[in-house]
Amino acid sequence: MTDSDVLVPGARDVRGTLTEPAEGANGSRNSIVVACPPHPQHGGSRSDSRLVAVAERLQENGIACLRFDYGAWDEGYGEREDVRNAIRWAADRYERVGVFGFSFGASLSLLAPASLDGADDPRVVAIAALAPTATLAPDLDSTAALESVSCPVRIVVGERDTTAEWEPVVERAQELAGEDEAGDENEAEDRDGIEVVTLPADHFFVGQTDTVAETVVPFLESALRTE
């Protein structure tokens, strides 16, 4: 991969790795995905295998990816600001920004764009959340955040996941999409662009990093592609 180090501006020490497509590669060279790692107190970092797999596949498709490490542990609040600052950094340099996150990072991939100010929020064109948990704290509710984002969202979960409380996120996503668990229409407020994908996996998608990339990247690429 063509990697370079990045220091994300802000009050916290947030360092990242920018993976860029090779010169002359086909794709959306004015597009980038901000990739949010899992829980830092459980070993989550920008080197997470799921993030690396997505970054590599994005690079192959001509799209940049910023993977980063959170600053000092702050119960999810500072980490949410880290994601917001990473999005701002990306939006200053690229025309179109997508967000991807795994586990703790998946929840933040919903929470951060939902709380950006109006000047920044339109720059996020798609969110892919892999194994999100419903809440990080009483006032860090990724299920509620799902209702506040206006861009296309793909929620990806493992059907054998007993680690994260992902069910409320999926249920709300299905309601917003106008579907119940059986895929039938209901009376919820419909919103285009919300999808749920279930894979035969546990929370960690062991041995399935390629499948994760195959599930996430085409969705992001379709939103990031420029004319």
N, C-alpha and C positions, 0 to 999 in steps of 0.2 A: 504494500500500500504506500501511497505518497502521503506521508504524515508530517505535520508540523505542530509545534507546541503553541498553545494559546493561553493567555492570562485573561480571564473574563473580568471586565471592569465591574467595580462594585465595592462595597464595604467589607466583603468577605474574601478570603483567599480561595479562589476557584480557578483551578487549572484544568486545561482540556487538551485534547488531541484533535486536530483538524485533518480529516482524510479527504483529499481532493482527487478528482478524476485526472487521468493522464492528459497531457496536452493533445488536442485533436480527437479526444474520445467523443463519441456520439452521446447525446443526452441533453439534460437541462442544466447547462453550466451556470446559470444564474439562480440555481435552486440549492437549498441545503436542508438537512434534517438535523435537529438538535436531539441527541439521544441521552436519556436520563437513566442513570444506573439504579440498581436495587438498593436496599437499605445499607447505609454505610457502616452501621454497627454490626452488621452480619456479613461483612466482607464485600459489600457492593462497591464497585468502582468502574471507571471507564474501560477497564480490561475485561469486563464481564463478557462471557462467550457469546451471549445472545446479542449484545450491542455490537461486538466485533463482526459477527456474521452479517448483521444488517448493514453495517458500515461498508463491508467488503462488497456486498451485493449492490448497494447504492453506487459505490465507486464504479463498478462494472457497467452500470447503467448511466454513468455520466453525471451523478449527483454527489455533492459534497456531504460530509457528515461531521458534526462536532460532538464528540463524546467528552464528558468532563467528570471530574470528581467534585463532590459537594464540599463546601467549607466546613468549619467545625460544627459538630452535632448541635442542632437547635430544635429538636422535637418536631421537625417538619416545617417549621415556619421559616427559618433561615434557608432551608433547602428549597422551599417554594420560591423564595427570592432569587436563589441561585439560578433556577430554571428561567425565571423571568428575565434576569440579566443576560443569560445565555441567548435567549430569544432576541433580546434587544441587540446584542452584539451581532447576531446573525442577520437581523433585519437591516442593520446599517450597511451590510456588505453584499447582501443577496436580494434579489427581487422577490423570491418566494421562499417561505419558511414552513417546513413541516416539523412535527414533534413526535418522537417515539420514546416510550418508556417501558421498563419491565418492573413488575411488582410494586415496591415503594415508588419507584420512578414512574410507573404507569399511572399511579394515582396523581403524582405531581404533574404528569403530562396533561391531565385534565384540569387540575387546580390552578396551575400557573397561567395558562391562556385565559381561563375564565376570570382571572383577577387583574389582567393587564388593563392599562388605561386605553381609551379609545384610539389613541394615535398609534398604538402598537398592535392591538388585537387583530386588525384586518390583515396583518402580515402573516399570521398563522393560517395556512390554507388547508391543513389536514392534520389529524392526530391519530396515531395508532397506539393503543394501550394494551400491553401484553400482561395478563394476570393482575389487573388492578385490585386493590382492596377498597372496601366501601368507605372507610374512614381512617384517617391518620390521627385525628383528634376530634373532639366534639365540633369544633369550628373549622376543621379541615375535612370536609365531606365531599369525596369525589363523585358520589351519586348526585348530589345537588349541583356540583360543578358541571356535570354532563348537561344539565338543563341550560347552562349559561353560555356554552360555546356554540357558535353558529356555523363553524366549518364542518366538513365531513369527518366522521369519527368511525374508526373500526376498533371494536373491543374483541380481543382474542383471549380465550381462556382454555385451560385444560380440563377435560371432563372429570379427571381423577384428582383435581386440585383440592386438597384438604388443608392447605396452609393459609391461603388468603380467603377473606370473606368477599368473594367476587359476585355472589348471587344477587345482592341488591343492585349492583351496577348493571348487570345483564338484564335484570327485570325492568329497571328504569329505561334502559336503552331500547328494549323491545316495546315498552309502552310509548316512548317518544317516536319510535318508528312506525307505530300503529299496528303492532303485532303482539299477540300473546305468545306463550311458549310453543304453541302448536303452529304458529305462523298465521293465525287468523286475524282479521281486522277487529279492532275494538274501538271504544269511544275516546281513547286518549288523544291528546293533541299531537297530530302527526307532524313529523319533521323529517324532511328528506336528508339522506346522507349519513344516517346512523346504521351501522351494521354490527352484527355479532357473529363471530366465527368460533366454533368449538372444535378443539383438536383432541385426539386420543392421547392425552398426556397428563402428567402431574404438574405441580406448580413450576417445576424447574425445567420442564421440557427436555429431560435428559436424552441425549443422543438425537435431538431433533432441532438443532440450531439451523440446519439448512431449511427445514420445514418452516421454522419461524420466519426466516428471511423470505422464503417463497410466499408466505402468507401476508407479510407486512409490506414488503417493498413495492410490489405492483400497485397496491392501493395508494401508497404515498406518491409513487411516480405519476400515477394518473392525475393527481391533483397538482403536482409540482411541474408537470410538463408545460412548457410555454410554446406559443405558436411560433 
